[in-house]
């Protein structure tokens, strides 16, 4: 985590200063566009835990059947954006990907990687299903207005996962800091999830928050660490803690409820709303087999394929038409949240201010997480 901290802080400063405006691991290289071609050979993708259907007839098996001679090596080796970045950044800086053809990262990390020149561009003529079926609401996000380097994998909500038998009164982020739950709660290592949720609970709109607002919330988080209120900081690994009842409530991601093997645990929308985000397929510099990466992105945007993924992962699908394939998905508020359910939610924000301000906030948060 310390390695990730130093890599992340340095990259945040460079990206915020406008460095790396070309792709290929350095400013002297030309912008690269992922190239299509025959789909065969090894296709290596890194993703988060529990983010694809498993078993017989899975999406991976269907892809390999459609493209004989192709082997998908699917790794669930992403637990946290910063930690993954710390692992892969030295390779990307040399124009290498560690053998990965594709990986999946959150909006802000995708932008940071692109700003540093670590991602290839995507021609949507090479992914016609994406062009046809990507939801309108996701076509022009602030971090990638032309969708030139990212394709949404899934979207989701950051809120509360609560054991309602052991903590029935937890409905607000501030409830996590009730002394009765000392040592029985965890929060994410993702600053852009945790701090905005804490601000919302204190009546601060993350979109209007100052650097001082961010730092004050980080100080409150430090107090919770010092008092022993927090069990630990986590990525997806809070799933096991909830299953085993090591914790009673966490700040976590909506679809992960499908992975928790405990019927008492529910996703709870915080009273002040959630944080909305997307995780995105990106193709790094130095990626082998970009033809397979493009084919994979196009394949999972077939509504029939995507319906199987959504039914398993229970995140918000970026693909139009899955409800026609599987009508039950229309009734699942985690897959197809109604407008009133997310009315008080905020889009995942970045800290405000200059590169130095962002660096100060990031360093302060990471100092709490890594101590």
Secondary structure by P-SEA (a helix, b strand, c coil): caaaaaaaaaaaaaaaaccccccccccccccccccccccccbbbbbbcccccccccccaaaaaaaaccccccccccccccaaaaaaacaaaaaaccccccccccccaaaaaaaaaaccbbbbccccccccccccccccccccccccccccccccccccccccccccccccccccccccccccccbbbbccccccaaaaaaaaccccccccaaaaaaaaaaaaaaaaaccccccccccaaaaaaaccccccccccccccccccccccccccccbbbbbbbbbbbcccccaaaaaaaaaaaaacaaaaaaaaacccccccccccccccccccccccccccccccccccccccccccaaaaaaaaaaaaaaacc
